[in-house]
Amino acid sequence: MTPELLQKRLSANLKKARKTLSLSQEKLAEEAQISVQMMNDIEGCRRWPSEKTLSKLANALQTDVYTLFLPEDSAEQVSQLQKQTIADDLQTIFAQVVEQYLADKK
């Protein structure tokens, strides 16, 4: 899975979870203690959230971070091994995103 597809999945899952709880972007941003602009950028696939921000968003949405990266409607079907595989994949992709970000800054 490419970082772009993972980012789109994150965006879609954030929107779905937010709407399920009847939260606006503004209210979710407030509850997660992030800026509304950051929330808008994350949902709009213009910005990757940090691990800390992901944790804040998951807590505000009353879910686990890994569920924000799962294919639609599969959160209940994930085994512990799948959770670890997802976590490992995320770690690899985040490392790639950081590496690309730093390379772009040069």
Secondary structure in CASP SS format (residue, H / E / C, confidence):
PFRMAT SS
TARGET T0000
AUTHOR 0000-0000-0000
METHOD secondary structure of the structure
MODEL  1
M C 1.00
T C 1.00
P H 1.00
E H 1.00
L H 1.00
L H 1.00
Q H 1.00
K H 1.00
R H 1.00
L H 1.00
S H 1.00
A H 1.00
N H 1.00
L H 1.00
K H 1.00
K H 1.00
A H 1.00
R H 1.00
K H 1.00
T H 1.00
L C 1.00
S C 1.00
L C 1.00
S C 1.00
Q H 1.00
E H 1.00
K H 1.00
L H 1.00
A H 1.00
E H 1.00
E H 1.00
A H 1.00
Q C 1.00
I C 1.00
S C 1.00
V H 1.00
Q H 1.00
M H 1.00
M H 1.00
N H 1.00
D H 1.00
I H 1.00
E H 1.00
G C 1.00
C C 1.00
R C 1.00
R C 1.00
W C 1.00
P C 1.00
S C 1.00
E H 1.00
K H 1.00
T H 1.00
L H 1.00
S H 1.00
K H 1.00
L H 1.00
A H 1.00
N H 1.00
A H 1.00
L C 1.00
Q C 1.00
T C 1.00
D C 1.00
V H 1.00
Y H 1.00
T H 1.00
L H 1.00
F H 1.00
L C 1.00
P C 1.00
E C 1.00
D C 1.00
S C 1.00
A H 1.00
E H 1.00
Q H 1.00
V C 1.00
S C 1.00
Q H 1.00
L H 1.00
Q H 1.00
K H 1.00
Q H 1.00
T H 1.00
I H 1.00
A H 1.00
D H 1.00
D H 1.00
L H 1.00
Q H 1.00
T H 1.00
I H 1.00
F H 1.00
A H 1.00
Q H 1.00
V H 1.00
V H 1.00
E H 1.00
Q H 1.00
Y H 1.00
L H 1.00
A H 1.00
D H 1.00
K H 1.00
K C 1.00
END
